[in-house]
Amino acid sequence: MLRFVFILLLGLSSIAASAQILYTLSGTIRDSTSNQPVVRAAVVLDYDKSATGTYTDEQGHYSIKARMGQHIVVVRSIGFVPFRTTISIRGNTTLDVRLPSVASQLEEVVVTSKGYDRNVRQPLLGVSQINIATLKKMPAALGEVDIMRSLQMLPGVTSVGEAANGVNIRGGTTDQNLILMDDTPIFNPTHMFGLFSVFPPDAVGGLDLYKGNVPARYGGRAASVLDISLRNPDLNEFKLSGGASLVANRLTVETPIIKGKLGLLISGRGAFNDFLLRLASKRLDDIRAKFGDGTAKLFWRIDDRNTVTAMGYFSQDLFQTNLLGSLANVNAINTQYAQQTANGMVRWFHAFNPRLNLQTTALVAQYIPRILSTEDSTFNKVVLKQSLLQRQLKSNLNYQLENQKIEIGISGTHYRLNPGELIPNNSLAVNYQRTPIENAMELGIHAEDEISVSEKLAVSVGLRYSHFLSLGPSVVRRYGSEGTSGAVYDITNVVDSVRYGAGQVAGQYGGFEPRLGLRYALGDNSSIKLGYNLMRQYLQVITNTTTPLPTSRWKTSDAHIQPQVSQLWSAGYFHNSKNNIFELSAEVYWRSTQHILDYKPGADFLLQPYPETQLLPGRSKAYGLEIMMAKKKGELTGWVNYTYARTLNQVAAGVDFQQQINGGDWYRANYDRPHSVNISLNINQGRHHSFSFNFAYSTGRPYTAPEGFIRYQGRTYPYYDERNQYRLPDYHRLDFAWNIYNPSMKHRRWQGHWTFTVYNLYGRRNVYSIFYRTEGQATNPYRLSIFAAPIPSLTYNFEFK
């Protein structure tokens, strides 16, 4: 026994002695691009424990003592991406490291303009691009990558809350944004009443947001343009990618049909896990929601000069909630909101020579929203259906010189609207109704020239002319107030009506839309810019809700409803660091919009054949300051921005108090939020881990509260004085995401990635709205919060190449 104890003690002592032996870890640190030694690079051993370290010498060599065992090695140097690894030391060990320079990295975050150093050199203001790879790293609600929610992290982009059906950009309403996906318009950019965006994240190739200078090729909206392009399929390799989250499942396939010539991309997404919404918020207990979207893109490289692209997109929603009421005169046990979008596009590109090319596009887009109310006695579904059809043909000619880029184009657009159709089916209590179909045509021609006048001065000048025709068949009423300043149309003031046949012009508008951008360079890395825009909008949403519902009515301009005309003046200062790692911008703007539409008290637009009797014309002004600092490369990337923005409306259409809002004084718009701060940070921890944080703060939006209540015949009625006289509490939220890439750390054709996200990390009960409920003899206010607790989610993504 003593002999065994002796041998055991001898073994333990030998192990302890070997553990005390110090071995040498040495090597050379070099620049991965130039292969030059990196001088004074810090080499740290066991950074998280009892750290020891050294610096490299003039030849990039280092040497450090270490005990036997597992060690974490970290190499850092200013201007280079840090290196981390785990190494097992059993004797003297050599570890050579090649550090990639930060300047050689691809830009990973939002930039003010596309391309290298373009925010300083390009003569445009208010142009933003988000790198798609960065967007996928950002925290997302319930694990779904969301373009519309990510845009709200940019300066000048806000919404009225978590369930907002769109975004407000620089004082514009949600319908004043032209949203394009591969040139086809998207009329409702969200699923499930604003909880998720409709864009297939795995198929998106890039996005450009124009909130300042808008190129002359874009028209039809008054505030901004969001241009989203889908990726072209790979023409040489088969690729498969997808993922599964708590909300939806995704799959994307890319395959060459004729290698090097013809390829196809198909991407689909489906959401059928609505029962999980109850875990996110008690307010979502009664929600039943299904949605799906899919896109297919065909790319054909005919030869070196000709390509043909075809794209199809389809999405469908079915949403049921008790938070919203049913159709009037229908005793419903449930109400469902359904919407469908079907878009198609074909584009032919022809290059005459390397400098001159022609691009011609034909497209069609259809949007069909419906309300379905199920009667409590018969279970019959009464349907209110709307539809919007847009068809367009356009062609652009581009000529590229050494210091000049010229573009000339023409377009024709046809609109066909069914504003409302009530289909009773088998109901005995509801009659069939249909509002008149609207037809309209919009013609446009544009020219734009971007030229570098000198090394310091660059100019972008564009001119667009648009002409709009409201077409029959239609019946146009004549009112006694027509011809007067700020005319308001009232049903009691009808004096005559005129009937127009099919194809006859019932009303027309048009005008020039100048665009101007100036850039003056203060040096190699900084510049100042000035910009001016004028845009006309002939198609708009009319609604009396804070955020337009999917069933809100779209309306073309006609003999009584004039197009909105927006003028934007902007100025900015832009500065980049010498290696384009850091970017600073500051912009101010002033927007003036004529012929905005607001609603009369108690307005009802559903099935209204003459909506002008429910509307009040007015004007709007918006102004603000946007400051942004971004770090685009390195281990830590991201941005911080602050926005001061105001949006005020004025409706003083007549002398009657019913024809004015707030007595004709300026009043705050629903989305007027003066102060906003957004912080988005991404920490890259090697090739396999990254951590992302989003923080958002903004002033609470205005809302209208009753000044008192009146009891009459046993009922309580609210009394309202001014519109939007109060504000909701301030909004703030912190989100977190942990991305794990290829956890197996093996280079295989199939690679899986995990994303763990917590939305609303500290459980802020942000108020979406305040509503009033009569209980007995008292009427009490209540706060509605959509996401009132932290919402964790786990998403699995995969790629097969």
C-alpha positions in Angstrom: 0.0 0.0 0.0 2.8 2.4 0.9 4.5 1.5 -2.4 1.3 2.5 -4.3 1.0 5.8 -2.4 4.6 6.6 -3.1 4.2 5.9 -6.9 1.1 8.1 -6.9 2.8 11.0 -5.2 5.7 10.7 -7.5 3.4 10.9 -10.6 1.6 13.9 -9.3 4.7 15.7 -8.5 6.1 15.0 -12.0 2.9 16.4 -13.5 3.1 19.5 -11.4 6.7 20.0 -12.3 6.0 19.6 -16.0 3.1 22.2 -15.6 5.7 24.7 -14.3 8.0 24.3 -17.3 7.8 27.4 -19.6 7.8 26.9 -23.3 8.3 29.5 -26.0 5.5 30.7 -28.3 7.0 32.7 -31.2 6.3 33.7 -34.7 5.9 36.6 -37.2 3.0 39.0 -37.7 2.6 40.2 -41.3 0.2 42.3 -43.4 -2.0 39.9 -45.3 -2.1 42.2 -48.4 1.5 43.4 -48.7 3.2 40.7 -46.7 5.2 43.4 -44.8 5.9 42.9 -41.1 3.6 44.6 -38.7 5.6 46.5 -36.1 4.5 47.0 -32.5 1.6 44.6 -32.9 0.4 43.4 -29.4 0.4 39.6 -28.8 -1.6 38.7 -25.7 -1.9 35.3 -24.1 -5.0 34.3 -22.1 -6.6 37.7 -22.5 -9.6 36.7 -20.3 -7.5 35.2 -17.4 -4.0 36.2 -16.1 -3.0 37.9 -19.3 0.6 38.2 -20.4 1.8 39.7 -23.6 4.5 41.3 -25.7 5.0 43.5 -28.9 6.5 42.6 -32.3 9.9 44.1 -33.2 10.9 45.8 -36.4 10.8 42.5 -38.4 7.4 41.6 -37.0 8.8 38.9 -34.7 7.5 38.1 -31.2 8.4 35.6 -28.5 6.5 34.9 -25.3 6.7 32.3 -22.5 3.8 30.0 -21.8 3.0 26.9 -19.7 1.9 23.7 -21.2 -1.9 23.5 -22.0 -4.7 25.3 -23.8 -4.2 29.1 -24.4 -6.1 31.9 -26.1 -4.0 34.1 -28.3 -5.1 37.5 -29.4 -3.1 39.7 -31.9 -4.0 43.4 -32.3 -2.6 46.3 -34.2 -4.1 49.7 -35.1 -5.5 49.6 -38.6 -5.8 45.8 -38.7 -8.5 43.3 -38.0 -7.8 41.6 -34.6 -6.9 37.9 -34.7 -8.0 35.3 -32.2 -7.3 31.6 -31.9 -7.0 28.8 -29.3 -3.7 26.9 -29.3 -2.5 23.8 -27.5 1.1 24.1 -26.2 3.0 20.9 -25.6 6.5 22.3 -26.3 8.1 25.2 -28.1 5.5 26.4 -30.6 5.5 28.6 -33.7 2.4 30.7 -34.7 2.7 33.0 -37.7 -0.3 35.3 -38.3 -1.3 37.4 -41.4 -3.5 40.3 -40.3 -5.9 41.8 -42.9 -5.9 45.6 -42.8 -9.2 47.3 -42.0 -8.8 49.6 -45.1 -8.9 46.5 -47.3 -12.2 45.3 -45.9 -15.5 45.7 -47.7 -17.8 48.3 -46.2 -20.2 46.6 -43.9 -22.7 49.2 -42.8 -25.0 51.9 -44.1 -23.4 54.5 -46.2 -24.6 57.9 -47.3 -24.2 57.0 -51.0 -23.2 53.9 -53.0 -19.7 53.1 -53.7 -16.2 54.0 -52.5 -16.1 57.5 -51.0 -19.3 58.5 -52.9 -20.9 60.3 -50.0 -18.2 63.0 -50.4 -17.8 63.0 -54.2 -21.4 62.4 -55.5 -23.5 65.6 -56.0 -26.5 64.1 -54.2 -27.9 64.5 -50.7 -30.0 62.2 -48.6 -29.0 59.0 -50.4 -28.6 55.9 -48.2 -27.7 52.2 -48.8 -27.7 49.4 -46.3 -25.4 46.5 -46.9 -27.6 43.4 -47.0 -25.0 41.3 -45.0 -25.2 43.9 -42.2 -29.0 44.0 -42.3 -29.0 40.2 -41.7 -26.8 40.7 -38.6 -29.1 43.3 -37.0 -31.5 42.2 -34.3 -35.0 41.4 -35.7 -38.4 41.0 -34.1 -39.2 37.3 -33.7 -36.1 36.5 -35.8 -37.4 37.8 -39.1 -35.0 40.0 -41.1 -37.0 43.1 -41.8 -36.0 45.8 -44.3 -38.7 48.3 -43.2 -37.8 48.1 -39.5 -34.1 48.3 -40.3 -34.7 51.5 -42.3 -36.1 53.1 -39.1 -32.5 53.0 -37.7 -31.5 55.7 -40.3 -31.9 59.4 -39.6 -35.1 61.0 -40.9 -37.0 57.7 -41.1 -39.7 57.1 -38.5 -43.0 55.3 -38.0 -46.0 55.7 -35.7 -45.2 52.5 -33.8 -44.5 48.8 -33.8 -47.6 48.0 -35.9 -47.1 50.8 -38.4 -48.0 50.0 -42.0 -45.1 51.8 -43.5 -42.6 54.5 -42.7 -42.6 58.3 -42.6 -39.6 59.9 -44.3 -38.6 63.5 -43.8 -42.1 64.7 -43.0 -43.9 62.5 -45.6 -46.9 60.3 -45.2 -46.5 56.5 -45.7 -48.1 56.7 -49.2 -45.7 59.5 -50.3 -42.9 56.9 -50.5 -42.4 55.2 -53.9 -41.4 51.6 -53.0 -40.1 49.5 -55.8 -38.9 45.9 -56.0 -37.1 45.2 -59.2 -39.0 48.2 -60.7 -42.4 47.0 -59.7 -44.4 49.1 -57.2 -45.2 47.7 -53.8 -48.4 49.3 -52.4 -48.4 47.7 -49.0 -44.8 46.9 -47.8 -45.8 44.9 -44.7 -47.3 41.7 -43.5 -49.6 41.3 -40.5 -50.5 45.0 -40.2 -46.9 46.2 -40.1 -45.2 43.6 -38.0 -43.0 42.3 -40.9 -42.0 43.5 -44.3 -43.0 41.8 -47.5 -39.5 41.6 -49.1 -37.9 38.2 -49.3 -34.7 38.7 -47.4 -32.7 35.9 -49.0 -33.4 37.2 -52.5 -32.7 40.9 -51.9 -29.4 42.1 -53.5 -29.4 45.8 -52.5 -31.5 48.7 -51.6 -31.2 52.5 -52.2 -33.2 55.1 -50.2 -33.5 58.5 -51.8 -34.9 60.9 -49.2 -33.2 64.0 -50.5 -32.1 64.4 -54.1 -34.3 62.0 -56.2 -33.0 61.1 -59.7 -35.3 62.4 -62.5 -36.1 58.8 -63.6 -38.4 58.4 -60.5 -41.8 60.1 -60.3 -45.2 59.7 -58.9 -44.5 60.2 -55.2 -44.0 63.3 -53.1 -41.5 62.3 -50.4 -39.0 59.6 -51.1 -38.0 56.5 -53.2 -37.0 53.1 -51.8 -35.5 51.1 -54.7 -35.0 47.4 -53.8 -33.2 45.2 -56.3 -33.4 41.4 -56.2 -30.2 39.3 -56.8 -29.6 37.8 -60.3 -29.2 34.0 -60.1 -25.8 32.5 -60.3 -25.2 31.3 -63.9 -22.5 28.8 -63.0 -23.3 27.0 -59.7 -26.3 25.5 -57.9 -27.0 27.2 -54.6 -29.5 26.4 -51.8 -30.2 28.6 -48.8 -33.0 29.1 -46.3 -33.9 29.1 -42.7 -36.5 28.6 -40.0 -37.6 31.0 -37.3 -40.5 31.2 -34.8 -42.5 33.1 -37.4 -41.6 31.8 -40.8 -39.7 29.2 -42.9 -37.7 30.3 -45.9 -36.1 28.5 -48.9 -34.1 30.0 -51.8 -32.8 28.0 -54.8 -30.4 29.3 -57.5 -29.6 27.1 -60.5 -28.1 27.6 -63.9 -30.3 26.3 -66.7 -27.7 27.0 -69.5 -24.4 27.4 -67.8 -23.0 30.9 -68.2 -26.1 32.0 -70.1 -29.4 31.4 -68.3 -30.1 31.1 -64.6 -33.1 30.9 -62.3 -33.6 32.1 -58.7 -36.7 31.1 -56.7 -37.3 32.3 -53.2 -40.2 31.6 -50.9 -41.3 32.2 -47.4 -44.3 31.0 -45.4 -45.6 31.9 -41.9 -48.0 29.5 -40.2 -46.9 29.8 -36.5 -49.4 32.4 -35.4 -49.9 30.6 -32.1 -46.5 31.8 -31.0 -47.6 35.4 -31.1 -49.5 34.8 -27.9 -46.1 34.3 -26.2 -45.0 37.7 -27.4 -47.9 39.8 -26.1 -51.2 39.3 -24.4 -52.7 41.8 -26.9 -51.9 39.3 -29.6 -53.9 36.5 -28.0 -56.8 36.8 -30.4 -54.7 37.2 -33.5 -54.8 34.5 -36.3 -52.3 35.3 -39.0 -50.9 33.5 -42.0 -48.8 35.0 -44.7 -46.6 33.8 -47.6 -44.5 35.4 -50.3 -42.5 34.2 -53.2 -40.5 35.5 -56.1 -38.9 34.0 -59.2 -36.2 35.7 -61.2 -34.9 34.6 -64.6 -31.7 36.1 -66.0 -30.6 35.4 -69.6 -27.3 36.7 -70.9 -28.0 36.5 -74.7 -24.5 37.8 -75.7 -22.0 40.4 -74.6 -24.4 43.2 -75.5 -27.9 41.9 -74.6 -29.5 40.6 -71.5 -33.1 39.8 -70.6 -34.4 39.8 -67.0 -37.9 38.5 -66.0 -39.3 38.7 -62.4 -42.5 37.5 -60.8 -43.6 38.2 -57.2 -46.6 37.0 -55.3 -47.7 37.5 -51.6 -50.8 36.8 -49.6 -52.0 37.6 -46.1 -54.8 36.5 -43.9 -55.1 38.4 -40.6 -57.8 38.1 -38.0 -58.0 40.2 -34.8 -60.6 41.6 -32.4 -58.7 44.8 -32.0 -60.5 46.2 -35.0 -64.2 46.3 -35.7 -66.2 44.5 -38.4 -68.0 45.9 -41.4 -70.9 48.2 -40.7 -74.4 46.6 -40.3 -72.8 43.1 -40.0 -73.1 41.2 -36.7 -69.9 39.3 -37.0 -68.3 36.6 -34.9 -64.9 37.4 -36.5 -63.4 39.8 -39.0 -60.5 38.8 -41.3 -58.3 41.1 -43.3 -56.8 39.6 -46.5 -54.5 41.1 -49.0 -52.8 39.9 -52.2 -50.0 41.3 -54.3 -49.0 40.0 -57.7 -46.2 41.7 -59.7 -44.4 40.9 -62.9 -41.6 42.5 -64.8 -39.6 42.0 -68.0 -36.5 44.1 -68.8 -34.3 44.1 -71.9 -30.8 45.7 -71.7 -28.9 46.5 -74.8 -25.3 47.9 -74.9 -24.6 49.7 -78.2 -21.0 50.2 -77.0 -19.2 50.4 -73.6 -20.5 54.0 -73.2 -24.0 53.9 -74.5 -26.8 51.5 -73.5 -30.6 51.3 -73.6 -32.9 49.7 -71.0 -36.6 49.0 -71.6 -38.9 47.6 -69.0 -42.5 46.4 -69.0 -44.3 45.8 -65.7 -47.6 45.1 -64.1 -48.6 45.3 -60.4 -51.8 44.3 -58.8 -52.9 44.8 -55.1 -56.1 43.4 -53.8 -57.1 44.0 -50.2 -60.3 42.5 -48.7 -62.3 42.6 -45.4 -64.2 39.4 -44.6 -66.8 39.5 -41.8 -68.5 36.2 -40.8 -72.1 36.7 -39.7 -72.9 35.2 -36.3 -76.2 33.5 -37.3 -75.4 32.1 -40.8 -71.6 32.0 -40.8 -71.9 33.6 -44.2 -68.9 35.8 -45.1 -69.6 39.4 -46.3 -66.7 40.7 -48.3 -65.5 44.2 -49.0 -63.1 44.1 -51.8 -60.8 46.7 -53.4 -58.2 46.5 -56.1 -55.5 48.6 -57.7 -53.9 47.7 -61.0 -50.8 49.5 -62.4 -49.3 48.8 -65.8 -46.2 50.6 -67.0 -43.8 50.7 -70.0 -40.6 52.7 -69.7 -37.3 53.1 -71.5 -34.0 54.8 -70.5 -31.0 55.7 -72.6 -27.7 56.1 -70.7 -24.5 57.7 -72.0 -21.3 57.5 -69.9 -18.4 59.9 -70.6 -15.2 60.2 -68.6 -16.5 63.0 -66.3 -20.2 63.0 -67.3 -23.2 60.8 -67.2 -26.3 61.5 -69.2 -29.7 59.8 -69.0 -32.8 60.3 -71.1 -36.1 58.4 -70.6 -39.8 58.1 -71.2 -42.6 56.3 -69.5 -46.3 55.6 -69.6 -48.4 54.3 -66.7 -52.0 53.2 -66.6 -54.0 52.9 -63.3 -57.2 51.1 -62.8 -58.8 51.3 -59.3 -61.8 49.5 -57.9 -62.3 51.7 -54.8 -64.8 49.4 -53.1 -67.1 46.5 -53.8 -69.4 45.0 -51.1 -70.3 41.4 -51.8 -73.0 40.0 -49.5 -72.8 36.4 -50.9 -75.7 34.7 -49.1 -76.5 37.5 -46.6 -80.1 38.6 -46.2 -79.1 41.8 -44.3 -76.6 43.3 -46.7 -77.1 44.6 -50.3 -74.5 44.5 -53.1 -72.8 47.8 -53.6 -70.0 49.0 -55.9 -68.2 52.3 -56.2 -67.3 53.6 -59.7 -64.1 52.2 -61.3 -61.3 54.8 -61.7 -59.1 54.9 -64.7 -56.1 57.2 -65.2 -53.0 57.6 -67.3 -49.7 59.2 -66.3 -47.1 60.1 -68.9 -43.5 61.1 -68.1 -40.3 62.2 -69.8 -37.0 63.0 -68.2 -33.4 64.0 -68.8 -30.6 64.1 -66.3 -26.9 65.1 -66.5 -24.3 64.5 -63.8 -21.0 66.2 -64.6 -17.8 67.0 -62.8 -17.2 70.7 -63.8 -13.8 70.7 -62.0 -12.0 68.8 -59.2 -14.0 70.7 -56.6 -17.3 71.3 -58.3 -19.8 68.6 -59.5 -23.4 69.1 -60.6 -26.4 66.8 -61.0 -29.2 68.5 -62.9 -32.4 66.8 -63.9 -35.8 67.7 -65.3 -38.9 65.6 -65.4 -42.2 66.5 -67.0 -45.3 64.5 -66.0 -48.8 64.7 -67.3 -51.8 63.1 -65.7 -55.1 62.3 -67.2 -58.2 61.2 -65.3 -60.3 59.1 -67.7 -63.9 58.0 -67.9 -66.3 56.5 -67.7 -67.1 58.6 -64.7 -69.6 61.1 -63.3 -68.2 64.4 -62.1 -70.3 66.6 -59.8 -70.2 70.3 -60.0 -70.4 72.2 -56.7 -71.5 75.8 -56.0 -68.1 76.5 -54.2 -66.0 75.6 -57.2 -63.7 78.3 -58.5 -63.3 79.8 -55.0 -60.0 79.8 -53.2 -59.6 76.7 -51.0 -63.0 75.2 -52.2 -64.6 72.6 -50.0 -67.1 70.2 -51.6 -70.3 69.5 -49.7 -73.1 67.1 -50.6 -75.6 69.9 -49.9 -73.9 72.2 -52.5 -74.2 70.1 -55.7 -75.5 72.1 -58.6 -74.9 69.8 -61.6 -73.1 66.7 -62.8 -71.3 65.8 -66.0 -71.0 62.2 -67.4 -67.8 61.2 -69.3 -67.6 58.2 -71.5 -64.9 55.6 -71.6 -61.5 57.1 -72.5 -62.7 60.7 -72.2 -60.6 63.1 -70.2 -62.5 64.1 -67.0 -59.5 66.1 -65.5 -55.9 66.6 -66.2 -52.8 68.0 -64.4 -49.1 68.3 -65.3 -46.0 70.2 -64.8 -42.2 70.3 -64.7 -40.3 68.6 -61.8 -36.7 70.0 -61.6 -34.0 68.2 -59.6 -30.7 69.8 -58.7 -27.7 68.8 -56.7 -24.4 70.7 -56.2 -21.2 69.4 -54.6 -18.2 71.6 -53.7 -15.1 69.7 -52.3 -13.4 71.3 -49.4 -10.6 68.8 -49.7 -9.9 65.2 -50.5 -12.1 64.0 -47.7 -14.9 66.5 -47.2 -17.5 68.5 -49.1 -20.6 70.6 -48.8 -23.7 70.0 -50.9 -26.9 71.8 -51.9 -30.0 70.2 -53.3 -33.5 71.0 -54.6 -36.4 68.7 -55.6 -39.9 69.2 -56.9 -42.2 66.1 -57.2 -45.8 65.6 -58.0 -48.0 62.8 -56.7 -51.2 61.7 -58.5 -52.0 58.6 -56.5 -52.6 58.7 -52.8 -54.2 57.0 -49.8 -57.2 58.6 -48.1 -57.7 57.4 -44.5 -58.8 58.6 -41.1 -56.6 56.3 -39.1 -53.1 57.0 -37.6 -51.5 54.3 -39.8 -53.3 53.4 -43.0 -54.8 50.0 -42.8 -54.3 47.5 -45.7 -57.9 48.3 -46.6 -57.4 52.0 -46.7 -58.7 53.5 -49.9 -56.3 54.5 -52.8 -57.5 57.4 -54.9 -56.2 59.0 -58.1 -56.4 62.7 -58.7 -59.5 63.8 -60.5 -61.5 66.9 -61.3 -61.8 67.8 -57.6 -58.7 66.2 -55.9 -55.5 67.9 -57.0 -52.1 66.2 -57.1 -49.8 66.8 -54.1 -46.8 69.0 -55.0 -43.7 68.8 -52.8 -40.7 71.0 -52.8 -37.6 70.0 -50.8 -34.5 72.2 -50.1 -31.6 70.6 -48.5 -27.9 71.3 -47.6 -25.3 69.1 -46.0 -21.7 68.7 -44.9 -19.9 65.3 -45.5 -16.5 64.1 -44.2 -14.7 60.8 -44.5 -11.5 59.7 -42.8 -8.5 59.1 -45.1 -9.0 55.4 -45.4 -12.8 55.7 -45.5 -13.3 53.8 -42.2 -15.2 56.7 -40.6 -18.0 58.7 -42.1 -19.6 61.9 -40.8 -22.6 63.7 -42.3 -24.9 66.5 -41.3 -27.9 67.6 -43.3 -30.7 70.1 -42.9 -33.9 70.2 -45.0 -37.1 72.1 -45.5 -40.1 70.6 -47.3 -43.2 72.4 -48.4 -46.2 70.3 -49.7 -49.4 71.6 -51.3 -52.8 69.9 -51.7 -52.4 67.4 -48.9 -55.6 65.7 -47.9 -57.1 65.5 -44.4 -60.5 64.3 -43.4 -63.6 65.9 -42.0 -64.8 64.9 -38.5 -66.6 61.6 -38.8 -65.4 61.0 -42.4 -66.2 57.6 -43.9 -64.5 56.6 -47.2 -65.7 53.0 -47.6 -68.0 52.7 -50.6 -68.1 56.5 -50.9 -68.7 57.3 -54.6 -67.8 61.0 -54.1 -64.9 61.0 -51.6 -64.2 64.7 -52.2 -67.2 65.4 -49.8 -65.3 63.8 -47.0 -61.9 65.5 -47.5 -60.3 68.8 -46.6 -57.4 70.2 -48.7 -54.5 71.7 -46.9 -50.7 72.2 -46.9 -47.8 70.8 -44.9 -44.4 71.9 -43.9 -41.5 69.8 -42.6 -38.0 70.7 -41.5 -35.2 69.1 -39.7 -31.5 68.4 -38.9 -29.9 64.9 -39.3 -26.4 64.1 -37.9 -24.8 60.7 -38.5 -21.5 59.1 -37.6 -20.7 55.7 -39.0 -17.7 53.3 -38.7 -17.8 51.1 -41.8 -14.9 48.7 -41.3 -13.1 46.8 -38.5 -14.0 44.6 -35.6 -16.6 47.2 -34.4 -18.9 48.6 -37.0 -22.1 50.6 -36.9 -23.5 54.0 -36.7 -25.0 56.6 -34.3 -27.4 59.3 -35.5 -29.6 62.1 -34.2 -32.6 63.7 -35.9 -34.5 66.8 -35.1 -37.6 66.9 -37.2 -40.9 68.7 -37.3 -44.0 68.1 -39.5 -46.9 70.5 -39.3 -50.1 70.7 -41.3 -52.6 73.4 -42.0 -56.2 73.0 -43.1 -58.0 76.3 -43.5 -60.2 75.5 -46.5 -63.2 77.7 -45.6 -64.8 79.9 -43.1 -67.0 77.2 -41.5 -65.4 75.5 -38.5 -66.2 72.1 -40.0 -64.0 73.1 -43.0 -61.0 73.9 -40.8 -58.8 71.9 -38.4 -57.7 73.6 -35.2 -59.3 76.8 -36.3 -57.1 77.0 -39.4 -53.8 77.1 -37.4 -50.8 74.9 -38.0 -51.1 71.6 -36.1 -48.8 68.6 -35.5 -49.0 65.7 -37.9 -49.7 62.2 -36.5 -46.1 61.3 -37.1 -44.5 64.5 -35.8 -41.7 63.2 -33.5 -39.2 66.0 -32.9 -36.2 64.1 -31.4 -34.8 60.7 -32.5 -31.6 58.9 -31.6 -30.6 55.6 -33.2 -27.5 53.5 -32.4 -26.7 50.3 -34.3 -23.5 48.4 -33.4 -22.0 45.1 -34.7 -19.1 43.4 -33.0 -17.3 40.8 -35.1 -15.6 38.2 -33.0 -13.7 36.3 -35.7 -15.3 34.3 -38.5 -17.8 32.4 -36.3 -19.4 35.0 -34.0 -20.8 38.5 -34.1 -22.9 40.5 -31.6 -25.3 43.2 -32.6 -27.1 45.9 -30.6 -29.8 48.3 -31.7 -31.0 51.2 -29.5 -33.9 53.5 -30.6 -35.3 56.5 -28.9 -37.9 59.0 -30.1 -40.3 61.6 -28.8 -43.9 60.2 -28.5 -46.2 60.9 -31.4 -49.2 63.3 -31.1 -52.7 62.0 -30.5 -56.1 63.5 -30.1 -57.8 63.1 -26.8 -61.3 64.3 -25.8 -61.5 67.4 -23.7 -64.6 66.1 -21.9 -67.6 63.8 -22.1 -71.3 64.5 -22.5 -74.1 62.3 -21.1 -77.2 62.3 -23.3 -80.1 59.9 -23.0 -78.0 57.4 -20.9 -75.1 57.4 -23.3 -71.6 59.0 -23.0 -70.2 60.9 -26.0 -66.7 62.4 -26.2 -66.2 66.1 -26.9 -63.1 67.0 -29.0 -61.7 70.4 -29.4 -58.2 70.4 -31.1 -56.6 67.6 -33.1 -53.3 66.1 -32.0 -53.0 68.3 -28.9 -51.3 65.7 -26.7 -48.3 63.3 -27.0 -47.8 59.7 -26.1 -44.9 58.9 -23.7 -41.5 58.8 -25.3 -40.5 55.6 -27.1 -37.2 53.7 -26.5 -36.1 50.1 -27.0 -32.9 48.0 -27.0 -32.5 44.9 -29.1 -29.7 42.3 -29.1 -28.6 39.6 -31.5 -25.9 36.9 -31.3 -25.0 35.4 -34.7 -23.1 32.0 -34.8 -21.7 31.2 -38.2 -20.8 27.6 -39.1 -20.4 26.4 -35.5 -18.9 23.1 -36.7 -15.9 25.2 -38.0 -15.6 22.8 -40.9 -15.4 23.9 -44.6 -18.3 21.9 -46.0 -20.7 22.5 -48.8 -23.5 22.6 -46.2 -23.1 25.3 -43.5 -25.6 26.1 -40.8 -25.8 29.4 -38.9 -27.8 30.3 -35.7 -29.1 33.6 -34.7 -30.4 34.3 -31.1 -32.3 37.6 -30.8 -34.0 39.4 -28.0 -36.3 42.2 -29.1 -37.1 44.9 -26.5 -34.3 43.6 -24.2 -35.3 45.5 -21.0 -39.0 45.0 -21.6 -40.1 48.7 -22.1 -43.9 49.0 -22.3 -44.0 51.4 -25.2 -47.4 52.9 -25.8 -48.8 52.5 -29.3 -52.0 54.3 -28.6 -54.4 55.6 -25.9 -58.0 54.7 -26.2 -61.1 55.3 -24.0 -63.7 52.8 -22.8 -67.0 53.6 -21.1 -67.5 51.5 -18.0 -70.7 52.2 -16.1 -71.0 55.9 -15.5 -67.3 56.6 -16.1 -65.1 56.7 -19.3 -61.5 55.6 -18.6 -58.4 55.9 -20.7 -56.3 52.8 -21.4 -52.8 52.4 -22.9 -52.2 49.8 -25.7 -48.7 48.3 -26.0 -47.9 45.9 -28.8 -44.7 44.4 -27.5 -44.6 45.0 -23.7 -42.0 42.4 -22.7 -38.6 41.0 -24.0 -39.2 38.7 -27.0 -36.5 36.1 -27.5 -36.3 34.1 -30.7 -34.0 31.6 -32.3 -33.4 31.3 -36.1 -31.6 28.6 -38.0 -30.2 29.6 -41.4 -28.3 27.4 -43.9 -26.4 27.5 -47.1 -25.5 24.8 -49.6 -23.1 25.5 -52.4 
